[in-house]
Amino acid sequence: MAVHPSAGAGTHDGHHGTHNDLHSERGALAGEHPGRAANPVIKVHDIAWLEFFKPDLDRAEAFGRAFGFVTSYRDGRELHLRGTQAGAPCVIIRKGRRSRFLGPAFRAADTRDLLRLGDTLGTRVQALPETLGGSVVDLLDPNGLRVRVVADTDELPALSAQEPLRFNFGGELDRINGIQRPPREPAGVRRLGHVVLQSTTYMGTLNWYLEHLGLIVSDFLYYEGQRERGPTMSFVRCDRGGTLTDHHTLALTLGPSNRYVHSAYEVTDLDALAAGGQYLLDQGYFRSWGIGRHNQGSQIFDYWRDPDGFLVEHFTDGDMFDSTLEPGWAPMTASRLAQWGPPATKDFLGISPGRESLRELRSMVTALREDNEFDLSRLRGLLKVATS
């Protein structure tokens, strides 16, 4: 792992980094992971879209519309779901025999970055289908997940979006002789915000994304009592210099299997999120956890299960960082996942009885037999997280 030349610059109460009081309770200790690579191959600008296989496109589209997406393309084999902001679709769903996450796509600055990435990793730049336009380099991360890096894709025009409400806060009155009646309707997705992935080789996977895509860490989490062994989760953002980006575009966490955890989509404000949640409940969909406000990233959140079992999040009011902030460090516990809101549910934590928890339990047995980062000590730490 290449170390960033400025990592560790400055101290505060024995901790490294210049921003420890700004967004995290702690900064790095001497010798800990710097959270960025010195010379990444490229620096992606944003996440572009996510790709899935699902057996029933009609069912997927019905949930997508209830969740707040707009259909931008549909044929017998493929479905594109978009938000209201200009750009690419948020989600591409292809018809398949079983539900499966195929991988994320990230947006590069231009085709020259694709050529540089392809030359470094020995893969070719190819044209994307006419439904998307532009070019792509397909990579495999250390877990075998397909990661696409795209450039010059066709841009969907912006759509009319839900307007934020006007509020009367204390002595600041912005709504005079007016009433507040947000409709109970789909939340109106604006854009894709981030994806969270679990890996049995967390540190190697993190370094791969930092070194090849130029991502940088906003926050590290570690198991209590195991900080000396290094972090077990990271919230990772794009490095666009002075341009503000989401607190995390990608989050990675250590676990007993390599899998998709959840993805998150921005909505206008709290009322859109809450009224949209009531609409989803009215339609019979399952809320996994919410409403609350996260610690890392500060987003107001609401989590849902789609009909295929994938966890998806509405969020609003997330942190935006430039490239100057070094990583924060904090212990990883279930109670620290939110500043306020109901306790994290068993469904969100993946421990409610059912096929998913049974599959993860089997993965624990398999992972402990294999050569990876998920050993017995890490298993104890993970089990402690779920009960803390």
N, C-alpha and C positions, 0 to 999 in steps of 0.2 A: 504494500500500500504506500503510495507516494504521500508524503506529509506536506501539508500546506505551509509555506514559509512563514506565515504570520500566526500560525496556530500557537496558542499559549502566550501571546503577547499581552502583557498587563496582568495584574493580580488584584484580587479583592478577597480579604479574609482567607488567604491561603488557596483560593480557587482561581483558576485561569479564565481569561476572557474579560471583556470590557463591559458586558451587558447583563451581568448576573442579576441585578435588581430590576431589569426591564421586563423580562418575560419568563424567567424561570427561578425557582428557589435556589438553585445551585448552578455553578459553572463547572468546567472540567478541572480535574486534578492533573498534576504534572504527569506526563507520559500517557494520558488517555487519548483515545481516538480523536483526531482533529475535526472529523466530520466533513472533510472535503479532500479532493485530490489536487496535487500541485499542477499537473499538466493533463487534464482530461482530454480525450480524443476530440469531443465536441461538447457544446453546452446546449441542450435542448431548451426550447422556449416555453413549452407547456405540454400538458397531456392533450392528446387529440381526441381519441375515442377508445372504447372498450369493445371487444368482440366476444360473442357467445355462440354456442350451439344450443338450440332448444327444439323440442319435437313439435310444439304447437304454436305456430306464429300468430294465429288468431288470439289465443289466450295471452300470449306475450304482449300483443298490441293492445288488448283491452286493459291489462294492468298498466302498461306504459302510459296510456291516455289518462287513466285514473290517477296515476302518480304525478302527471303534469307534463309529459312529453308531447311533442307533435310528430306525427309520422311524416317523414320527408321522402321516403321511397319504400315501395312495397311491390314485390312480385311473389311468385309461388315458392321461391327458395330463400328470399332474403327480406329483411325488415330493417329500416334505418329510423331511429328515433332521435329527435333533435330538441334543443332548447330554443329560447327566443333570441339569444345573441347570435350575431353573424358568425359564420365559421363552418366547421365540419359537424356532422351528426355526433351526438354524445355516445350512442350505443348502436352497434351493428349486430344483428341477430340472424344467424343462418340456420336453416332447418337441418336438424340432425336427429339421429335415433335416440340420443339421450342428452340431457342437459349437461353442458360443460363450458367452463370459462376457457376461452382460447388464448387471450392475452391482451395487453394494452398496446396502444399506439401513441407515440410521442411526436410532437411537431418540432422539426429542426428549423433553423433560420432560413436555409436555402439548400438547393441541390448540391452545392459544393460540400456541405457538411455530410451529406449522404455519401458522396464519393470518398471523402476522407475516412468515414467510418467503414465503408465497404473495403477500402484498401487495407486498413488496419486489421480487419477481421477476416479478410479473404472471402468476401461475399459480394454479389453483384447488385447494383442499383436496377430496379425493375419498375415498369409502369404499373400504376394502380388501375383498377377497372374504370370504365367511363363513368360509372355512377359516382365515383369519388374524384377522379382526375389526379394529376400529380405523380410523384414517384415515391418509392419505398425501398428501404433496406430491411430485410428480415433477419433478426438475430435470435439466438437462444441464450437465455440467462443461465446461471449455474444450476438452476433447478430444472432446466429443460423447457421452461416456459417461453413461448414465442413472443418476442418483443419487436414491434414494428416502429421504425423511425421514418416519418413521412415529410414531404416538402411539396410546396406549390400545389396543394390540393384545391379543388374548386371550393369557393366560399358561398355557402348558403346565405341569402340576405337576412337581415335582422327582421324579426316579427314583433308585432306590438306585444308589450309585456305588461304584467300587473304593475300598477303604480303603487309606490309605497304610501302608506296612510299618513295622515297629518295628525300630530299628537299634541295634547296639552300636558306638558310636564311641569309640575310645580307652578312657578310664576311665569313660565314661558308658554304663552298661549298661541297656538298656531291654527286652531280650529274654533272659529267664532260663529255662533248661531248655526252650527252644523252638527250632524249626528254621525256616529261611527257604526256602520253596518256592513262589515266585510262579508261577502257571500260565501257560503259553504260550497266550494267548487275545487277542482284540482289545483294544486299549489302553483302551477306555472313554473316549470323548471327553466332556469336561465342558461345554465351551462354545467358541464362536468367539472367537478372540483378535484377529486382524488380517488385513488384506489389503494386498498390495503391488502397486502399479501403476506402469507405465512411461509416460512422456510425452515427446513431442518439444518441448513447451512447458512444461518443468518449473516454472520460476519463476512463470509466470502461473497454472498449475494449482494450485501450492501456495498462492499468495495467495488464490485463489478459495475453497479449503477453509477457510483461516483466517478470511477475512472473512465467509463465509456460514454456516459451521457452527461457528465458534468454537473450532476445534482449535488446539493449540499445539505447538511443536516441542520435542522432547526432545533430539535430536541431529542435527547437520548433518554430512555428509561432502562432501569436495571432491576433485577430481583433483589429484594431487601436481604442484606447479609451476604450478597454475592457481587458487590460492585467491583471488587478486585478482579473478577473473572470477565469483566467487560459488560457492555450493554446487551439487552435482549430485545429492544425495540427502538426504532428510529423513525422520526417524522422528517421527511426529506422534501426540499423545495427546489425549484429551478433557480439557477444562477443567471440573472439578467442584469447584473451590475446594479445601477441605481434605480432600475425599474422595479416597482413593487410586484411581488408574486405571492400566491397563497402560502401560508405557513407550511403546508405540506401538499404536494402533488402526488406523492407516493409515500406510503408507510410500510415498513417491513417489520415483522415480528418473528421471533424464534418459536417453533412449535414442532410437534411430532410428525407433521405431514407438510407437503408442499401444496398450498391451495389458495384460492381466492377467499378473502375474509369479507370485505364489503367494498362498495363504491359509494361516492357522495356527490350530490347534485345541488347546486345553489338555487335558492328561491329568494323572493324579494325581501321579505321581512318576517317577523314573528307571526303576525296575523295570517299571512299567506300560508306559512308552515302549519299553524294550528288549525285553521279552517280547512286546509287541504287534508290534514290528518283526520278531521271529522268526516270529510267526504270519503276517504279511504275506508274508515270504519263503517260508514253507511253502506258501502259497496261490499262489505264482508271480508276485507283484507285484514291481515294479522299484523298488529303493531308489535315489534320485538322489544323496543325500549324507547322511552322518551315521555314527555319533552324535557330537555335539560340543556345545560351549557357545559361544554367540555373544559377541561383544564388546558392541555396542550392544544393550541390553535384557537381556543375561546369560542368556537362555533356553538350557536344554539342548534340542537340536533333533534331528530326524530327518525327512528329506524323501523323499517318494514321488511317483511318477507314477501318476495314475489311468489307467484304460483309454482315456480320451479325450485323454490327453496333458497334463492340467492338473497342475501342481505343487502338492502339499499337504504341510503340515508338522504333525507332532506336536511339542508343546513342553511344558515344565514348568519351574517355578522362574524365572519372569520377574520383572524389576524392576517395582516399583509406585511411582509418583510422585504427589505432590499438585501444585497449580498454582504453587508458589513457585519451582521450579527453572527457571533460564534455560537455553538450549540449550548443549550441548557441541559442540565442533568437532573433527574428526579427518580425516586423509587417507583416501581410499578406495582400498583394495588388497584383492586376493583373500586374501592371507595374514592380513589383519586382520579377516576376517569371523568368525573363531572364535578363542577363547582356547586351546582344545585340541580335538583331533579330527583326522580325516584331512583332507588338503588338499581344498579345494573342487573338485568334479569338473567335467569339461567339460560334462556334462549340466546340472548346476546353473547353471553360468555361461552356458549357452546356446550353447556353441561346439562341441559334439560333432557329428560329421557326421550329417545327417538333414534332414528337412523343416523343422523349426523353425529350425535355424541357417541353412539356405538362404533361408528366408523373411526372417529378420533381416538377412541380407546384402543381399538385394534392397531391404529397407527402408532400409539405409544409403545406397545409391545414390540412392533417391528422396528421402530426407531432405536430403541434401547439395544437391539441386537446388531445394529449397523454402525459403521464408522461415520459419525456426523457430530454436530455440536449439541445434540439433544441427548444428554446423558442423565444418569439417575439424579445427580445434584440439580440439574436444570428442571427435571420433572418435579422435584420437591418444590422448587421455586415457583413453577407454574401453578401447582396445586395451591400453594399459599396465596398467590394472586387472586384466585377465584373465591377465596374465603376471607380476604382481608378487606 
